[in-house]
Amino acid sequence: MATRFDDWEGKYLQHYGVLGMKWGVRKNRELAYEKASKKMKKLTQNRTKSELQKTKANLRMQRALAKQGKVENKRVGPDDPDYGSYKKKSNKAYAASTKAQKAYEKANFKATKASYKEQKWEQSMLKAFGATTYRELESKYSNRVSAGQASVESMLKNPKHG
C-alpha cells in the first residue's frame, strides 16, 4: 500500500544535528564546538573589518560633504567672470560627495549584514551547545586524552623490535 502525500498533512522531518556535523559522521561534540568556535571567530573578524571600512567610508563622506559645502558657500553669480570655474568645481564636489555617500551606504550595508550573520551564528551555537565552553569539554574528556598520552609514551619508551 502506497502512502499518499495527503497522509503527511502537518507532519515533517526535522534534523537534530550538531553544528559543524557532517552527514554520516558520528557526533564529536568537542570537535563540533571547536569548528563552530573557529567560525564564530572568523565572523567576528569579518564584522570588525566591515565596521572599520564603514568608519573610513563615513570619514571620506564627511570630508567630501565639507568640501562641497565650502564650494557652495562661495556662491558666485552667473554674471561673475569666475562663474565657469565655480560651476565646474561645484559639479565636481557634488559628484565626489554623491560617490562617497554611496560608498558609505554600501559599507554600512556590509557591516549590518556581517553583524547579523555573527548574531545568528551565536544564537545557533547557544542553541546547540548551551553555555558549554571549550574548557568544560576539554576537562570532561581529559581522562581520555591523558590515557592516550600515556599509551603513546609507553610505546615510545618500549619499542617492540620484530
trRosetta pair geometry for C-beta under 8 A, 3 or more apart (Angstrom, degrees):
i j d omega theta_ij theta_ji phi_ij phi_ji
3 7 5.4 -105 -169 59 85 142
3 8 7.4 79 154 -47 114 95
4 7 5.1 109 64 -6 74 99
4 8 8.0 -141 104 -4 52 85
5 8 5.7 -56 -165 29 46 114
6 9 6.2 -3 -177 -39 50 108
8 11 5.0 -110 -165 61 65 103
8 12 7.8 85 171 -75 105 51
17 21 4.5 -141 172 63 113 137
17 27 8.0 -170 -159 -91 69 99
18 21 4.3 99 62 -39 81 124
18 27 5.4 104 -4 -132 139 100
18 29 6.4 -125 -141 -104 154 65
18 32 4.5 -11 137 -161 122 168
18 128 6.0 111 -148 -169 58 120
19 32 5.9 126 76 173 62 105
19 35 7.7 -164 123 89 84 101
19 36 4.6 64 110 -89 125 128
19 124 5.9 112 -90 143 136 108
19 125 6.4 -68 23 -96 165 61
19 128 4.5 -144 -12 -2 106 177
19 129 7.5 -67 27 -30 119 99
20 31 7.4 -154 123 123 132 74
20 32 4.2 161 70 -146 117 70
20 33 7.8 -138 31 -34 146 19
20 35 3.8 130 -140 84 144 130
20 36 5.1 -113 -31 -50 125 82
20 39 7.6 -163 -81 -7 106 132
21 25 6.4 -165 -168 76 73 103
21 27 6.4 -30 -111 -106 130 68
21 32 5.7 -9 -59 -106 77 127
22 25 4.4 53 67 12 92 129
25 28 7.7 -56 149 1 105 103
27 32 7.1 -36 -159 -23 72 140
28 31 4.0 22 111 27 117 117
28 32 6.1 149 82 -20 64 88
29 32 5.6 -57 -141 41 30 112
29 33 6.0 31 159 -21 67 107
29 129 7.6 131 -167 -113 101 94
29 132 7.9 -46 165 146 121 164
29 137 6.3 -149 114 -128 102 129
30 33 5.7 -51 -144 37 30 111
30 34 6.3 35 153 -22 62 105
30 134 7.4 90 -151 -143 82 72
30 137 4.3 161 -101 155 92 132
30 138 7.1 113 -136 -70 129 55
30 141 6.2 -82 -41 20 148 148
31 34 5.5 -52 -147 34 32 114
31 35 6.4 31 155 -16 65 104
32 35 5.9 -55 -149 38 30 109
32 36 6.2 28 154 -17 65 109
32 128 7.8 -113 140 151 125 134
33 36 5.7 -55 -143 40 31 111
33 37 6.1 34 155 -22 65 107
33 129 5.7 96 -106 -106 104 145
33 132 6.6 -91 -112 113 144 119
33 134 6.0 173 127 -92 122 75
33 137 5.9 165 45 -19 155 162
34 37 5.8 -54 -147 35 27 111
34 38 6.5 30 153 -20 62 103
34 134 6.6 84 -85 -118 72 119
35 38 5.7 -52 -150 32 32 112
35 39 6.5 31 152 -17 64 104
36 39 5.7 -54 -151 37 33 111
36 40 6.3 37 149 -22 65 105
36 121 7.8 176 -167 177 86 101
36 124 7.9 -140 -149 107 123 101
36 125 5.3 146 158 -106 130 104
36 128 7.2 -158 -103 77 165 142
36 129 7.2 -178 77 -25 156 135
37 40 5.4 -51 -147 35 34 115
37 41 6.4 38 152 -21 65 102
37 125 7.9 99 -75 -132 58 143
37 134 6.3 -19 -42 -55 163 123
38 41 5.7 -51 -150 33 32 113
38 42 6.5 33 151 -18 64 105
39 42 5.6 -53 -149 37 34 113
39 43 6.3 34 152 -19 66 105
39 121 6.4 -134 123 -165 109 145
40 43 5.7 -53 -147 37 31 111
40 44 6.3 34 152 -21 64 105
40 118 7.4 89 -152 -148 67 79
40 121 5.8 -174 -97 125 75 124
40 122 6.6 93 -130 -83 115 72
40 125 6.4 0 -70 -45 133 154
41 44 5.7 -53 -149 34 31 113
41 45 6.5 31 152 -18 64 104
42 45 5.7 -53 -149 35 32 111
42 46 6.4 33 152 -19 65 104
43 46 5.6 -51 -147 36 33 113
43 47 6.4 36 152 -22 65 103
43 114 7.2 169 -170 -171 74 79
43 117 5.7 -140 -146 116 119 102
43 118 4.3 161 142 -96 115 79
43 121 5.5 153 -6 35 170 151
44 47 5.7 -52 -149 33 32 112
44 48 6.5 27 155 -15 65 105
44 118 5.9 101 -79 -130 55 132
45 48 6.0 -55 -146 39 31 106
45 49 6.2 33 154 -20 65 109
46 49 5.7 -56 -146 38 29 113
46 50 6.2 24 158 -15 66 108
46 114 5.0 -148 124 -144 97 123
46 117 7.7 -22 89 76 134 133
46 118 7.7 -174 67 -61 98 108
47 50 6.0 -59 -146 40 28 105
47 51 6.2 27 155 -19 64 108
47 111 7.1 82 -157 -154 64 66
47 114 4.2 173 -96 135 64 112
47 115 5.3 99 -137 -79 118 58
47 117 7.8 -161 -69 62 101 94
47 118 5.0 -25 -48 -30 140 145
48 51 5.7 -54 -145 37 31 112
48 52 6.4 37 153 -22 64 103
49 52 5.7 -54 -153 32 30 112
49 53 6.6 29 150 -16 64 104
49 114 7.9 -135 60 -153 81 168
50 53 5.5 -49 -147 37 37 113
50 54 6.3 44 149 -24 65 102
50 107 7.0 173 -174 -167 76 72
50 110 4.7 -139 -151 125 125 99
50 111 4.3 178 130 -91 104 63
50 113 7.8 -98 171 60 167 83
50 114 4.5 146 30 7 149 152
51 54 5.3 -48 -147 33 35 117
51 55 6.5 39 151 -21 64 101
51 111 4.9 101 -82 -136 58 122
51 114 7.8 -123 -35 76 79 133
51 115 7.8 76 -64 -60 108 107
52 55 5.7 -50 -151 33 33 112
52 56 6.5 32 151 -17 65 104
53 56 5.7 -52 -147 37 34 111
53 57 6.2 34 153 -19 66 106
53 107 4.9 -145 123 -141 94 117
53 110 7.1 -18 82 82 132 134
53 111 7.3 -166 65 -62 91 103
54 57 5.7 -55 -147 38 30 111
54 58 6.3 34 151 -23 64 105
54 104 7.2 79 -155 -154 65 66
54 107 4.2 169 -96 140 60 107
54 108 5.4 100 -135 -82 116 52
54 110 7.4 -163 -64 67 99 92
54 111 4.4 -21 -42 -36 142 145
55 58 5.6 -52 -150 33 31 114
55 59 6.6 32 152 -19 64 102
56 59 5.8 -53 -152 34 33 111
56 60 6.5 32 151 -17 65 104
56 107 7.7 -138 62 -145 80 164
57 60 5.6 -52 -148 37 34 112
57 61 6.2 37 152 -22 66 106
57 100 7.2 164 -173 -170 73 72
57 103 4.9 -150 -144 125 115 95
57 104 4.2 167 138 -95 110 62
57 106 7.7 -144 -141 62 164 82
57 107 4.1 162 11 16 154 154
57 108 7.7 -122 83 -34 136 76
58 61 5.6 -54 -147 36 31 113
58 62 6.4 32 153 -21 65 104
58 104 5.5 96 -81 -129 54 119
58 107 7.8 -123 -34 84 74 136
59 62 5.7 -52 -147 34 32 111
59 63 6.5 31 154 -17 64 104
60 63 5.8 -55 -150 37 31 110
60 64 6.3 29 154 -18 66 107
60 100 5.0 -150 124 -140 94 114
60 103 6.9 -23 85 85 135 137
60 104 7.5 -165 67 -62 94 98
61 64 5.8 -56 -146 38 31 110
61 65 6.2 29 155 -17 66 107
61 97 7.2 82 -156 -154 65 66
61 100 4.1 165 -99 143 62 108
61 101 5.5 100 -135 -80 119 52
61 103 7.2 -164 -64 67 100 95
61 104 4.5 -13 -44 -42 146 139
62 65 5.8 -55 -145 39 29 110
62 66 6.3 32 154 -21 64 106
63 66 5.7 -54 -147 35 30 111
63 67 6.3 30 154 -18 65 106
63 100 7.7 -144 62 -138 79 162
64 67 5.7 -54 -148 37 31 111
64 68 6.3 32 152 -19 64 105
64 93 7.3 161 -174 -167 74 68
64 96 4.7 -150 -143 128 116 96
64 97 4.1 169 137 -95 107 63
64 99 7.6 -139 -145 62 165 82
64 100 4.0 164 19 6 153 155
64 101 7.9 -123 83 -33 135 74
65 68 5.6 -51 -146 37 33 112
65 69 6.3 36 153 -21 65 105
65 97 5.1 101 -80 -136 57 121
65 100 7.5 -127 -33 83 78 136
65 101 8.0 82 -63 -63 106 100
66 69 5.6 -54 -149 36 31 113
66 70 6.4 35 151 -23 64 104
67 70 5.6 -51 -148 33 32 114
67 71 6.5 30 153 -16 64 104
67 93 5.4 -147 120 -137 94 110
67 96 7.1 -21 80 88 132 137
67 97 7.4 -165 64 -63 92 103
68 71 5.8 -56 -150 38 32 109
68 72 6.1 29 153 -18 67 111
68 90 7.8 79 -150 -150 75 57
68 93 4.0 155 -100 150 69 110
68 94 5.9 102 -131 -78 124 49
68 96 7.3 -169 -61 68 103 97
68 97 4.5 -29 -33 -37 144 143
69 72 5.6 -56 -141 40 30 111
69 73 6.3 39 156 -31 64 103
70 73 5.9 -50 -151 23 28 115
70 74 7.8 38 150 -29 55 93
71 74 6.3 -46 -171 11 38 113
71 86 7.6 154 -176 -160 91 71
71 89 5.2 -156 -141 131 130 106
71 90 5.3 177 140 -94 123 62
71 93 4.6 178 23 -6 151 163
72 75 7.1 33 167 -60 51 75
72 90 6.5 96 -82 -128 66 102
72 93 7.6 -139 -35 96 84 143
74 86 6.3 -139 100 -134 130 117
76 80 4.6 -108 -178 63 96 152
76 82 5.6 -97 -148 89 156 95
76 83 5.2 -165 125 -98 115 62
76 86 4.0 -159 37 -52 136 172
77 80 4.9 115 61 -17 72 102
77 83 6.8 -63 97 -91 38 118
78 83 5.4 83 -135 -142 34 158
79 83 7.4 114 43 -42 16 142
80 83 4.8 130 70 -50 84 91
80 86 7.4 36 88 1 128 143
82 85 5.4 -55 -169 47 75 108
82 86 5.6 82 130 -29 86 104
83 86 5.5 -58 -144 39 32 115
83 87 6.1 34 158 -23 67 105
84 87 5.9 -54 -148 33 26 109
84 88 6.5 25 153 -17 61 107
85 88 5.6 -53 -148 37 34 114
85 89 6.3 33 153 -17 66 106
86 89 5.9 -58 -148 39 30 108
86 90 6.1 31 153 -22 65 110
87 90 5.6 -53 -144 37 29 114
87 91 6.3 29 156 -18 64 106
88 91 6.0 -55 -148 37 28 108
88 92 6.3 27 154 -18 63 109
89 92 5.7 -57 -146 39 30 112
89 93 6.2 30 156 -19 66 108
90 93 5.9 -55 -145 37 28 109
90 94 6.3 29 154 -19 63 108
91 94 5.7 -55 -146 37 30 113
91 95 6.3 30 155 -19 65 106
92 95 5.8 -54 -147 36 30 110
92 96 6.4 29 154 -18 64 107
93 96 5.7 -54 -146 37 31 111
93 97 6.3 27 156 -17 65 107
94 97 5.9 -57 -146 38 29 107
94 98 6.3 30 155 -20 64 108
95 98 5.8 -55 -147 36 29 112
95 99 6.3 30 155 -18 64 107
96 99 5.8 -55 -148 37 30 111
96 100 6.2 29 154 -18 65 108
97 100 5.6 -53 -145 38 33 112
97 101 6.3 37 154 -22 65 104
98 101 5.7 -52 -148 34 30 112
98 102 6.6 30 153 -17 63 104
99 102 5.9 -55 -151 36 31 110
99 103 6.4 32 151 -19 65 106
100 103 5.6 -52 -147 36 33 113
100 104 6.4 35 153 -21 65 104
101 104 5.6 -52 -148 35 32 112
101 105 6.4 34 153 -20 65 103
102 105 5.7 -51 -147 35 33 112
102 106 6.4 34 153 -19 64 105
103 106 5.7 -54 -149 37 31 112
103 107 6.3 29 153 -16 66 108
104 107 5.7 -56 -145 40 32 109
104 108 6.0 35 154 -23 66 107
105 108 5.6 -52 -144 36 29 114
105 109 6.4 33 154 -21 63 104
106 109 5.8 -53 -151 33 30 112
106 110 6.5 29 152 -17 64 105
107 110 5.7 -53 -147 37 33 111
107 111 6.3 34 154 -19 66 106
108 111 5.8 -54 -146 36 30 111
108 112 6.3 30 155 -18 64 107
109 112 5.8 -56 -148 37 29 110
109 113 6.2 29 154 -19 65 108
110 113 5.7 -55 -146 37 30 112
110 114 6.2 29 156 -19 65 107
111 114 5.8 -54 -145 37 30 110
111 115 6.3 31 154 -19 64 107
112 115 5.7 -56 -148 37 30 112
112 116 6.3 32 153 -21 64 107
113 116 5.7 -55 -149 35 30 113
113 117 6.4 32 153 -20 64 105
114 117 5.7 -51 -147 34 32 112
114 118 6.4 32 154 -19 64 105
115 118 5.8 -54 -149 36 31 111
115 119 6.4 28 154 -16 65 107
116 119 5.8 -56 -147 38 30 109
116 120 6.2 30 155 -20 65 108
117 120 5.7 -56 -146 37 29 112
117 121 6.3 25 157 -16 64 107
118 121 6.0 -58 -148 38 29 107
118 122 6.3 31 154 -21 64 108
119 122 5.6 -54 -146 36 31 114
119 123 6.5 32 154 -19 64 104
120 123 5.8 -54 -152 35 30 111
120 124 6.5 32 149 -19 63 105
121 124 5.4 -52 -149 36 36 114
121 125 6.4 38 152 -20 66 102
122 125 5.7 -52 -149 35 32 112
122 126 6.5 32 152 -19 64 104
123 126 5.7 -52 -147 36 33 111
123 127 6.3 33 153 -19 65 106
124 127 5.7 -55 -148 37 31 112
124 128 6.1 20 157 -11 66 111
125 128 5.9 -62 -140 44 29 103
125 129 5.6 -23 178 27 69 113
126 129 7.0 -71 -119 58 18 76
126 130 6.7 43 -171 -123 55 18
126 131 7.7 22 -140 -70 80 52
129 132 4.4 -104 169 47 97 113
132 136 5.5 -127 -155 71 71 134
132 137 6.3 61 174 -48 115 98
133 136 4.9 102 56 2 74 101
133 137 7.4 -144 96 0 42 86
134 137 5.7 -57 -152 40 37 109
134 138 6.0 40 150 -24 69 107
135 138 5.5 -53 -144 36 31 115
135 139 6.3 28 157 -16 66 105
136 139 6.0 -56 -146 38 29 106
136 140 6.2 34 153 -25 63 108
137 140 5.5 -53 -146 33 32 117
137 141 6.4 -1 165 9 66 109
138 141 6.7 -76 -147 52 24 87
138 142 6.2 53 152 -67 64 91
138 145 7.9 -4 -163 -11 73 152
139 142 5.4 -20 -143 -20 34 122
141 144 4.9 -36 -177 32 83 117
141 145 6.3 85 127 -22 82 98
142 145 5.4 -56 -149 39 40 113
142 146 6.0 38 155 -19 73 105
143 146 5.8 -52 -141 39 31 108
143 147 6.2 34 156 -21 64 106
144 147 5.8 -54 -147 36 29 112
144 148 6.4 29 154 -18 63 107
145 148 5.8 -57 -152 37 30 111
145 149 6.4 31 152 -19 65 106
146 149 5.6 -51 -145 37 34 113
146 150 6.3 38 154 -22 65 104
147 150 5.7 -52 -148 34 30 113
147 151 6.5 28 154 -17 63 105
148 151 5.9 -55 -147 36 32 108
148 152 6.4 30 155 -17 65 106
149 152 5.8 -56 -148 37 31 110
149 153 6.2 31 154 -18 66 107
150 153 5.8 -55 -146 38 30 111
150 154 6.3 29 156 -19 64 106
151 154 5.8 -53 -146 36 32 110
151 155 6.5 33 154 -19 64 104
152 155 5.7 -55 -150 35 32 111
152 156 6.4 29 152 -18 65 107
153 156 5.7 -56 -147 37 32 110
153 157 6.3 29 156 -18 67 107
154 157 5.8 -54 -143 38 32 109
154 158 6.1 -17 171 26 68 108
155 158 6.9 -78 -133 62 22 74
155 159 7.1 57 168 -93 62 58
156 159 7.1 -3 -152 -59 26 89
